Amino acid sequence: MRVPILAGLALAATAVLAFAGQAAAAAPPDTVTGVAVGGGDTAIDWAQLKADGVEFAYVEDTIGTSSNNPIFKQQYQGARGVGMFAGAVHFALPSSSSGTAQADYFVANGGTWTANSSTLPPVLDIEANPFGASGCYGLSSAAMVNWISQFVTEVHAKTTRWPVIYTEPAWWDECTGNLSGFAANDPLWTPRSPSGSATLPYNWTTTTFVSVPDDALHAYYDGTLADLTKFADS
């Protein structure tokens, strides 16, 4: 998953609009089309996205415990205002503070959940370190598993929902060592080619959300619109 508010990685809002219609038309069977947006997407026409078949938006919210998307509320409310499902994303920086501290920061700044048939559960985006040489943030596998456990447990305690985990299988294998599985509670979001099957990290047997590799904007819910409605409140 792209982190739009990181320096140098923002995409123009026009790219979001150009993507919408073609993405909905090319969506894999039995999926729901969505977008993943962040601070670099500054002038999104949410009504047009909805008209083009986009049904949900995940919005970048926080990074670590010291950075947040300055237009998170605008984007989140824009998606909800046209009848989309919406949810918030936290980009993990496990080397900077504990999982509990980052979960608290996330929830306090918008990463919450309400049972209203439109709010999607929060997302933990945990992947290779974009800021340093160590893709695993300098943590051992056991320490990384502990960090993730702290985060998801605290989010659940604060919101009553287990967060979705976005990760890439190769990173997960390397940095957690497959020492523990989170599949029992945390839905999976991982890259998958439009016509192919996803490689799944340890213990997961199915995907809930998928994204197109190397494509920051495309996101799909792996099910029908009726399924997504149930998922929002489950």
Backbone as CSV, one residue per row, in Angstrom:
resi,resn,N_x,N_y,N_z,CA_x,CA_y,CA_z,C_x,C_y,C_z
1,MET,0.843,-1.194,0.000,0.000,0.000,0.000,0.877,1.242,0.000
2,ARG,0.585,2.163,-0.838,1.321,3.422,-0.850,1.021,4.249,0.391
3,VAL,1.998,4.995,0.849,1.795,5.937,1.945,1.800,7.334,1.345
4,PRO,0.644,7.888,1.002,0.601,9.125,0.223,1.227,10.329,0.903
5,ILE,1.231,10.389,2.241,1.725,11.597,2.876,3.222,11.566,3.128
6,LEU,3.879,10.490,2.744,5.335,10.481,2.817,5.904,11.319,1.683
7,ALA,7.004,11.995,1.938,7.608,12.884,0.946,7.920,12.125,-0.332
8,GLY,7.514,12.727,-1.453,7.866,12.193,-2.759,6.946,11.118,-3.286
9,LEU,5.962,10.676,-2.506,5.125,9.573,-2.944,3.686,9.975,-3.232
10,ALA,3.381,11.272,-3.171,2.006,11.714,-3.400,1.660,11.655,-4.882
11,LEU,0.395,11.335,-5.166,-0.122,11.340,-6.522,-1.141,12.454,-6.662
12,ALA,-1.252,13.011,-7.841,-2.223,14.077,-8.083,-3.635,13.530,-8.020
13,ALA,-4.562,14.373,-7.572,-5.959,13.954,-7.487,-6.522,13.613,-8.851
14,THR,-6.009,14.235,-9.907,-6.498,13.912,-11.250,-6.253,12.455,-11.575
15,ALA,-5.187,11.875,-11.013,-4.922,10.459,-11.234,-5.993,9.604,-10.593
16,VAL,-6.505,10.042,-9.442,-7.584,9.316,-8.788,-8.812,9.293,-9.683
17,LEU,-9.137,10.434,-10.258,-10.319,10.514,-11.107,-10.139,9.721,-12.391
18,ALA,-8.963,9.796,-12.983,-8.719,9.075,-14.227,-8.809,7.572,-14.019
19,PHE,-8.464,7.141,-12.834,-8.456,5.720,-12.532,-9.846,5.136,-12.347
20,ALA,-10.791,5.931,-11.836,-12.008,5.378,-11.264,-12.828,4.549,-12.239
21,GLY,-13.216,5.131,-13.361,-14.083,4.430,-14.274,-13.462,3.168,-14.822
22,GLN,-12.212,3.235,-15.241,-11.566,2.060,-15.814,-11.342,0.979,-14.760
23,ALA,-11.082,1.400,-13.505,-10.867,0.416,-12.447,-12.145,-0.347,-12.152
24,ALA,-13.257,0.375,-12.083,-14.525,-0.292,-11.812,-14.873,-1.262,-12.936
25,ALA,-14.610,-0.858,-14.163,-14.921,-1.711,-15.307,-14.044,-2.959,-15.320
26,ALA,-12.802,-2.835,-14.824,-11.861,-3.942,-14.871,-11.798,-4.739,-13.578
27,ALA,-12.685,-4.461,-12.656,-12.655,-5.134,-11.361,-12.814,-6.641,-11.531
28,PRO,-12.053,-7.429,-10.777,-12.229,-8.879,-10.836,-13.650,-9.274,-10.455
29,PRO,-14.137,-10.417,-10.925,-15.502,-10.848,-10.597,-15.715,-10.960,-9.088
30,ASP,-16.926,-10.647,-8.658,-17.320,-10.771,-7.252,-16.421,-9.969,-6.324
31,THR,-16.069,-8.771,-6.755,-15.341,-7.843,-5.903,-16.028,-6.488,-5.944
32,VAL,-15.671,-5.639,-4.985,-16.189,-4.280,-4.906,-15.005,-3.328,-5.064
33,THR,-15.148,-2.336,-5.926,-14.055,-1.410,-6.217,-13.955,-0.316,-5.166
34,GLY,-12.716,-0.016,-4.764,-12.472,1.075,-3.832,-11.223,1.838,-4.183
35,VAL,-10.903,2.842,-3.366,-9.679,3.607,-3.528,-8.957,3.715,-2.191
36,ALA,-7.646,3.878,-2.265,-6.821,4.176,-1.102,-6.185,5.534,-1.350
37,VAL,-6.486,6.509,-0.513,-6.043,7.883,-0.759,-5.339,8.439,0.471
38,GLY,-4.635,9.549,0.270,-3.922,10.168,1.375,-3.709,11.648,1.158
39,GLY,-2.745,12.197,1.877,-2.569,13.638,1.918,-2.174,14.273,0.610
40,GLY,-1.654,13.506,-0.337,-1.287,14.085,-1.623,-2.443,14.215,-2.585
41,ASP,-3.574,13.604,-2.257,-4.747,13.632,-3.134,-5.677,14.733,-2.645
42,THR,-5.469,15.933,-3.173,-6.023,17.126,-2.518,-7.345,17.631,-3.076
43,ALA,-7.775,17.170,-4.223,-8.989,17.747,-4.818,-9.837,16.658,-5.454
44,ILE,-10.196,15.669,-4.674,-10.908,14.507,-5.199,-12.382,14.841,-5.422
45,ASP,-12.895,14.470,-6.573,-14.312,14.611,-6.869,-15.000,13.320,-6.437
46,TRP,-15.451,13.291,-5.204,-16.008,12.068,-4.652,-17.288,11.650,-5.364
47,ALA,-18.085,12.619,-5.768,-19.322,12.287,-6.471,-19.028,11.580,-7.786
48,GLN,-17.985,12.020,-8.478,-17.622,11.388,-9.737,-17.102,9.968,-9.503
49,LEU,-16.299,9.800,-8.457,-15.827,8.461,-8.138,-16.997,7.518,-7.857
50,LYS,-17.948,7.997,-7.085,-19.119,7.178,-6.770,-19.895,6.840,-8.035
51,ALA,-20.057,7.826,-8.910,-20.773,7.601,-10.166,-20.046,6.591,-11.044
52,ASP,-18.720,6.528,-10.910,-17.920,5.605,-11.711,-17.815,4.220,-11.092
53,GLY,-18.504,4.003,-9.996,-18.576,2.661,-9.444,-17.681,2.385,-8.260
54,VAL,-17.050,3.414,-7.702,-16.211,3.231,-6.513,-17.111,3.241,-5.283
55,GLU,-17.044,2.190,-4.481,-17.973,2.022,-3.366,-17.343,2.243,-1.992
56,PHE,-16.010,2.231,-1.892,-15.406,2.449,-0.580,-14.084,3.177,-0.721
57,ALA,-13.684,3.819,0.367,-12.403,4.530,0.415,-11.717,4.238,1.735
58,TYR,-10.453,3.882,1.653,-9.600,3.840,2.835,-8.679,5.046,2.768
59,VAL,-8.636,5.792,3.856,-7.930,7.075,3.881,-6.747,6.985,4.833
60,GLU,-5.567,7.316,4.328,-4.378,7.394,5.177,-4.624,8.385,6.297
61,ASP,-4.323,7.960,7.516,-4.594,8.791,8.680,-3.311,9.169,9.406
62,THR,-2.629,8.188,9.985,-1.485,8.476,10.848,-0.274,7.636,10.478
63,ILE,0.910,8.142,10.869,2.173,7.424,10.738,2.871,7.506,12.093
64,GLY,3.258,6.370,12.638,3.936,6.383,13.926,3.090,7.069,14.984
65,THR,3.715,7.985,15.733,2.979,8.770,16.729,3.230,10.264,16.563
66,SER,3.715,10.665,15.386,4.060,12.081,15.240,3.619,12.690,13.918
67,SER,2.932,11.922,13.076,2.547,12.460,11.768,1.144,12.002,11.415
68,ASN,0.363,12.913,10.856,-0.966,12.535,10.397,-1.323,13.302,9.134
69,ASN,-2.242,12.763,8.397,-2.713,13.352,7.150,-3.511,14.623,7.472
70,PRO,-3.065,15.797,7.036,-3.752,17.035,7.418,-5.139,17.187,6.811
71,ILE,-5.442,16.406,5.782,-6.781,16.504,5.177,-7.562,15.202,5.363
72,PHE,-7.216,14.443,6.386,-7.915,13.182,6.639,-9.418,13.392,6.781
73,LYS,-9.831,14.320,7.634,-11.261,14.520,7.872,-11.978,14.937,6.595
74,GLN,-11.349,15.821,5.823,-11.951,16.269,4.561,-12.165,15.085,3.622
75,GLN,-11.162,14.239,3.506,-11.271,13.095,2.603,-12.272,12.066,3.121
76,TYR,-12.211,11.786,4.398,-13.115,10.800,4.982,-14.566,11.257,4.837
77,GLN,-14.820,12.506,5.170,-16.180,13.038,5.067,-16.626,13.163,3.615
78,GLY,-15.686,13.414,2.725,-16.018,13.461,1.301,-16.514,12.117,0.807
79,ALA,-15.840,11.057,1.210,-16.270,9.718,0.815,-17.630,9.375,1.426
80,ARG,-17.784,9.640,2.721,-19.043,9.333,3.375,-20.185,10.189,2.820
81,GLY,-19.890,11.412,2.414,-20.925,12.317,1.938,-21.605,11.871,0.666
82,VAL,-20.934,11.014,-0.106,-21.548,10.514,-1.341,-22.028,9.073,-1.179
83,GLY,-22.011,8.578,0.052,-22.550,7.245,0.317,-21.562,6.114,0.219
84,MET,-20.276,6.409,0.233,-19.272,5.352,0.226,-19.042,4.821,1.638
85,PHE,-18.618,3.580,1.718,-18.016,3.072,2.935,-16.663,3.762,3.102
86,ALA,-16.230,3.952,4.349,-14.935,4.595,4.569,-14.262,4.026,5.802
87,GLY,-12.924,4.026,5.762,-12.139,3.570,6.891,-10.802,4.280,6.930
88,ALA,-10.072,4.132,8.027,-8.813,4.840,8.253,-7.647,3.860,8.286
89,VAL,-6.464,4.360,7.880,-5.251,3.542,7.780,-4.144,4.137,8.639
90,HIS,-3.457,3.281,9.373,-2.248,3.683,10.115,-1.042,3.022,9.484
91,PHE,-0.004,3.817,9.179,1.248,3.261,8.682,2.184,3.047,9.863
92,ALA,2.580,1.796,10.070,3.369,1.431,11.234,4.825,1.835,11.093
93,LEU,5.378,2.348,12.177,6.821,2.569,12.305,7.270,1.871,13.593
94,PRO,7.457,0.558,13.545,7.726,-0.197,14.778,9.014,0.186,15.492
95,SER,9.923,0.868,14.805,11.177,1.251,15.455,11.043,2.518,16.291
96,SER,9.938,3.245,16.152,9.843,4.560,16.789,9.112,4.562,18.122
97,SER,8.201,3.626,18.338,7.431,3.574,19.579,6.688,2.250,19.616
98,SER,6.076,1.959,20.739,5.405,0.666,20.912,4.147,0.558,20.062
99,GLY,3.717,-0.680,19.863,2.465,-0.887,19.156,1.286,-0.290,19.890
100,THR,1.315,-0.355,21.207,0.236,0.235,22.005,0.182,1.742,21.831
101,ALA,1.340,2.399,21.869,1.384,3.856,21.719,0.885,4.281,20.347
102,GLN,1.265,3.544,19.303,0.821,3.915,17.965,-0.664,3.642,17.770
103,ALA,-1.173,2.584,18.361,-2.615,2.318,18.292,-3.398,3.437,18.976
104,ASP,-2.920,3.870,20.139,-3.602,4.955,20.851,-3.599,6.242,20.032
105,TYR,-2.475,6.542,19.411,-2.367,7.744,18.586,-3.324,7.658,17.386
106,PHE,-3.364,6.513,16.764,-4.235,6.272,15.613,-5.702,6.475,15.987
107,VAL,-6.144,5.803,17.033,-7.550,5.890,17.438,-7.913,7.320,17.836
108,ALA,-7.013,8.003,18.513,-7.281,9.379,18.952,-7.363,10.360,17.800
109,ASN,-6.813,9.973,16.652,-6.779,10.883,15.502,-7.635,10.415,14.330
110,GLY,-8.626,9.576,14.602,-9.572,9.208,13.549,-9.679,7.736,13.244
111,GLY,-8.777,6.918,13.780,-8.796,5.496,13.465,-9.746,4.707,14.330
112,THR,-10.972,5.126,14.377,-11.963,4.474,15.226,-12.974,3.717,14.367
113,TRP,-14.040,3.233,14.987,-15.043,2.464,14.266,-16.396,2.665,14.927
114,THR,-17.443,2.746,14.104,-18.815,2.878,14.578,-19.691,1.877,13.836
115,ALA,-20.589,1.229,14.539,-21.498,0.265,13.921,-22.643,0.995,13.244
116,ASN,-22.379,1.517,12.052,-23.394,2.283,11.325,-23.566,1.814,9.888
117,SER,-23.092,0.606,9.596,-23.208,-0.002,8.260,-22.458,0.762,7.182
118,SER,-21.544,1.644,7.576,-20.773,2.393,6.585,-19.316,2.596,6.980
119,THR,-18.978,2.386,8.266,-17.605,2.546,8.717,-16.865,1.219,8.633
120,LEU,-15.774,1.203,7.887,-14.959,-0.001,7.775,-13.968,-0.065,8.930
121,PRO,-13.556,-1.264,9.312,-12.620,-1.374,10.438,-11.281,-0.713,10.120
122,PRO,-10.566,-0.261,11.144,-9.264,0.360,10.917,-8.286,-0.606,10.255
123,VAL,-7.264,-0.030,9.612,-6.240,-0.825,8.931,-4.868,-0.523,9.521
124,LEU,-4.106,-1.588,9.788,-2.687,-1.480,10.089,-1.914,-1.782,8.817
125,ASP,-1.196,-0.800,8.303,-0.344,-0.970,7.131,1.071,-1.206,7.640
126,ILE,1.537,-2.456,7.543,2.871,-2.797,8.044,3.654,-3.477,6.935
127,GLU,4.717,-2.816,6.522,5.500,-3.273,5.378,6.916,-2.736,5.508
128,ALA,7.711,-2.869,4.439,9.133,-2.518,4.496,9.344,-1.064,4.922
129,ASN,10.350,-0.863,5.733,10.705,0.450,6.260,11.131,1.394,5.136
130,PRO,10.377,2.489,4.895,10.755,3.419,3.824,11.803,4.432,4.260
131,PHE,12.181,4.421,5.533,13.053,5.459,6.077,14.465,4.980,6.406
132,GLY,14.717,3.679,6.352,16.027,3.201,6.759,16.434,1.950,6.021
133,ALA,17.659,1.510,6.295,18.211,0.362,5.592,17.562,-0.945,6.020
134,SER,17.089,-1.003,7.247,16.485,-2.232,7.750,15.004,-2.280,7.411
135,GLY,14.647,-3.170,6.501,13.237,-3.302,6.145,12.384,-3.771,7.296
136,CYS,13.008,-4.420,8.286,12.295,-4.920,9.460,12.427,-3.973,10.649
137,TYR,12.848,-2.752,10.390,12.903,-1.705,11.422,13.858,-2.043,12.564
138,GLY,14.825,-2.920,12.284,15.789,-3.284,13.310,15.260,-4.211,14.382
139,LEU,14.061,-4.777,14.188,13.461,-5.657,15.191,13.691,-7.122,14.834
140,SER,13.844,-7.938,15.843,13.856,-9.380,15.625,12.451,-9.844,15.267
141,SER,12.351,-11.072,14.783,11.026,-11.607,14.444,10.111,-11.634,15.665
142,ALA,10.648,-12.054,16.788,9.828,-12.126,18.000,9.369,-10.736,18.437
143,ALA,10.274,-9.752,18.333,9.910,-8.386,18.714,8.870,-7.808,17.760
144,MET,8.965,-8.152,16.473,7.990,-7.651,15.507,6.605,-8.250,15.778
145,VAL,6.561,-9.533,16.032,5.280,-10.177,16.354,4.677,-9.543,17.594
146,ASN,5.502,-9.275,18.588,5.014,-8.635,19.805,4.478,-7.239,19.516
147,TRP,5.167,-6.499,18.656,4.715,-5.149,18.297,3.347,-5.194,17.614
148,ILE,3.202,-6.090,16.654,1.931,-6.204,15.939,0.816,-6.611,16.906
149,SER,1.128,-7.552,17.787,0.138,-7.994,18.764,-0.304,-6.852,19.668
150,GLN,0.653,-6.029,20.104,0.306,-4.863,20.914,-0.662,-3.949,20.157
151,PHE,-0.339,-3.690,18.899,-1.154,-2.749,18.118,-2.569,-3.270,17.928
152,VAL,-2.701,-4.488,17.416,-4.047,-4.980,17.095,-4.876,-5.181,18.364
153,THR,-4.242,-5.595,19.450,-4.970,-5.781,20.706,-5.480,-4.455,21.248
154,GLU,-4.639,-3.412,21.148,-5.058,-2.103,21.656,-6.157,-1.497,20.791
155,VAL,-6.054,-1.630,19.478,-7.124,-1.132,18.605,-8.434,-1.844,18.923
156,HIS,-8.374,-3.147,19.107,-9.585,-3.885,19.447,-10.162,-3.414,20.780
157,ALA,-9.296,-3.200,21.755,-9.765,-2.743,23.058,-10.419,-1.367,22.978
158,LYS,-9.908,-0.509,22.098,-10.420,0.855,21.981,-11.652,0.960,21.086
159,THR,-11.775,0.054,20.095,-12.820,0.210,19.077,-13.799,-0.951,19.011
160,THR,-13.488,-2.076,19.605,-14.206,-3.350,19.547,-14.029,-4.084,18.222
161,ARG,-13.253,-3.532,17.291,-12.974,-4.213,16.020,-11.504,-4.583,15.935
162,TRP,-11.243,-5.798,15.455,-9.876,-6.160,15.123,-9.504,-5.485,13.814
163,PRO,-8.345,-4.848,13.750,-7.991,-4.150,12.515,-7.643,-5.103,11.381
164,VAL,-7.889,-4.648,10.175,-7.370,-5.300,8.977,-5.855,-5.110,8.976
165,ILE,-5.113,-6.122,8.550,-3.664,-5.987,8.388,-3.332,-5.970,6.910
166,TYR,-2.729,-4.845,6.463,-2.155,-4.818,5.123,-0.682,-5.192,5.237
167,THR,-0.255,-6.179,4.458,1.150,-6.544,4.420,1.449,-7.254,3.117
168,GLU,2.731,-7.431,2.856,3.185,-8.170,1.689,3.807,-9.480,2.162
169,PRO,3.477,-10.596,1.525,3.906,-11.896,2.033,5.413,-12.017,2.249
170,ALA,6.221,-11.505,1.324,7.671,-11.637,1.476,8.161,-10.885,2.711
171,TRP,7.598,-9.693,2.945,7.978,-8.932,4.140,7.539,-9.677,5.392
172,TRP,6.316,-10.171,5.385,5.785,-10.870,6.556,6.650,-12.087,6.898
173,ASP,7.018,-12.846,5.880,7.844,-14.026,6.120,9.187,-13.644,6.732
174,GLU,9.808,-12.596,6.167,11.129,-12.181,6.641,11.078,-11.576,8.038
175,CYS,10.115,-10.714,8.276,10.174,-9.872,9.481,9.409,-10.431,10.673
176,THR,8.453,-11.323,10.444,7.817,-11.988,11.577,8.348,-13.401,11.763
177,GLY,9.018,-13.933,10.746,9.509,-15.301,10.848,8.403,-16.327,10.975
178,ASN,7.181,-15.890,10.682,6.018,-16.769,10.825,5.953,-17.404,12.226
179,LEU,6.312,-16.601,13.219,6.292,-17.100,14.589,4.892,-17.129,15.176
180,SER,4.004,-16.355,14.603,2.653,-16.297,15.151,1.685,-15.910,14.049
181,GLY,0.458,-16.375,14.151,-0.555,-16.033,13.166,-1.585,-15.083,13.732
182,PHE,-2.047,-14.188,12.898,-3.082,-13.234,13.299,-4.383,-13.486,12.537
183,ALA,-4.405,-14.566,11.768,-5.528,-14.796,10.865,-6.843,-15.037,11.589
184,ALA,-6.791,-15.512,12.806,-8.032,-15.807,13.527,-8.861,-14.562,13.777
185,ASN,-8.200,-13.410,13.911,-8.917,-12.183,14.240,-8.819,-11.101,13.172
186,ASP,-7.661,-10.956,12.547,-7.390,-9.799,11.696,-7.561,-10.141,10.218
187,PRO,-8.521,-9.504,9.541,-8.671,-9.717,8.103,-7.407,-9.283,7.361
188,LEU,-7.169,-9.879,6.201,-5.946,-9.635,5.432,-6.215,-8.756,4.224
189,TRP,-5.288,-7.812,4.002,-5.235,-7.021,2.774,-3.834,-7.218,2.207
190,THR,-3.735,-7.671,0.962,-2.437,-7.946,0.383,-2.487,-7.721,-1.124
191,PRO,-1.343,-7.519,-1.785,-1.357,-7.320,-3.239,-1.749,-8.593,-3.992
192,ARG,-2.415,-8.392,-5.130,-2.764,-9.500,-6.007,-2.938,-8.962,-7.411
193,SER,-2.409,-9.649,-8.398,-2.616,-9.220,-9.774,-4.088,-9.379,-10.130
194,PRO,-4.625,-8.529,-11.032,-6.063,-8.560,-11.322,-6.586,-9.925,-11.770
195,SER,-5.753,-10.674,-12.481,-6.228,-11.945,-13.021,-5.653,-13.149,-12.294
196,GLY,-4.835,-12.898,-11.278,-4.173,-13.997,-10.599,-4.686,-14.221,-9.197
197,SER,-4.050,-15.138,-8.514,-4.390,-15.414,-7.133,-3.337,-14.792,-6.218
198,ALA,-3.721,-14.532,-4.995,-2.809,-13.899,-4.054,-1.965,-14.948,-3.342
199,THR,-0.700,-14.610,-3.125,0.118,-15.384,-2.211,-0.222,-14.919,-0.801
200,LEU,-0.563,-15.834,0.077,-1.049,-15.454,1.395,0.026,-15.639,2.452
201,PRO,0.174,-14.667,3.346,1.101,-14.841,4.459,0.642,-15.957,5.386
202,TYR,1.506,-16.291,6.307,1.308,-17.396,7.247,-0.072,-17.377,7.899
203,ASN,-0.744,-18.514,7.825,-1.994,-18.809,8.534,-3.244,-18.205,7.903
204,TRP,-3.130,-17.207,7.025,-4.325,-16.715,6.358,-4.694,-17.670,5.228
205,THR,-5.975,-17.897,5.064,-6.448,-18.768,3.986,-7.279,-18.012,2.970
206,THR,-7.559,-16.730,3.261,-8.365,-15.941,2.339,-7.996,-14.470,2.467
207,THR,-8.297,-13.688,1.443,-8.107,-12.244,1.495,-9.445,-11.560,1.732
208,THR,-9.397,-10.423,2.401,-10.586,-9.586,2.555,-10.508,-8.392,1.622
209,PHE,-9.340,-7.742,1.564,-9.079,-6.693,0.594,-7.838,-7.070,-0.206
210,VAL,-7.812,-6.649,-1.444,-6.632,-6.846,-2.278,-6.319,-5.536,-2.987
211,SER,-5.070,-5.378,-3.349,-4.661,-4.241,-4.169,-3.798,-4.759,-5.302
212,VAL,-3.699,-3.962,-6.348,-2.898,-4.339,-7.506,-1.439,-4.008,-7.204
213,PRO,-0.508,-4.950,-7.348,0.894,-4.652,-7.064,1.377,-3.428,-7.833
214,ASP,2.113,-2.560,-7.138,2.705,-1.345,-7.722,1.655,-0.348,-8.200
215,ASP,0.431,-0.470,-7.732,-0.615,0.482,-8.070,-1.199,1.013,-6.771
216,ALA,-0.907,2.277,-6.487,-1.259,2.843,-5.186,-2.757,2.997,-4.983
217,LEU,-3.513,3.192,-6.054,-4.903,3.605,-5.907,-5.907,2.463,-5.904
218,HIS,-5.641,1.439,-6.701,-6.617,0.361,-6.825,-6.771,-0.405,-5.516
219,ALA,-7.988,-0.622,-5.120,-8.296,-1.475,-3.978,-9.605,-2.196,-4.272
220,TYR,-9.693,-3.441,-3.854,-10.902,-4.214,-4.048,-11.262,-4.937,-2.763
221,TYR,-12.552,-4.985,-2.468,-13.047,-5.859,-1.423,-13.352,-7.198,-2.063
222,ASP,-12.890,-8.278,-1.445,-13.024,-9.600,-2.043,-14.375,-10.207,-1.673
223,GLY,-15.437,-9.690,-2.305,-16.791,-10.152,-2.051,-17.775,-9.222,-2.719
224,THR,-19.035,-9.425,-2.464,-20.081,-8.610,-3.071,-20.360,-7.375,-2.217
225,LEU,-21.159,-6.470,-2.763,-21.541,-5.276,-2.009,-22.332,-5.658,-0.763
226,ALA,-23.174,-6.668,-0.863,-23.915,-7.145,0.306,-22.952,-7.693,1.358
227,ASP,-21.913,-8.387,0.908,-20.898,-8.902,1.831,-20.169,-7.761,2.530
228,LEU,-19.842,-6.711,1.772,-19.132,-5.568,2.346,-19.993,-4.868,3.395
229,THR,-21.268,-4.768,3.156,-22.172,-4.165,4.120,-22.169,-4.953,5.427
230,LYS,-22.200,-6.267,5.318,-22.143,-7.119,6.516,-20.794,-6.972,7.208
231,PHE,-19.735,-6.925,6.426,-18.394,-6.796,6.997,-18.232,-5.501,7.775
232,ALA,-18.827,-4.435,7.277,-18.706,-3.137,7.945,-19.240,-3.194,9.368
233,ASP,-20.227,-4.021,9.609,-20.850,-4.081,10.938,-20.506,-5.323,11.736
234,SER,-19.698,-6.212,11.182,-19.439,-7.489,11.862,-18.364,-7.352,12.922
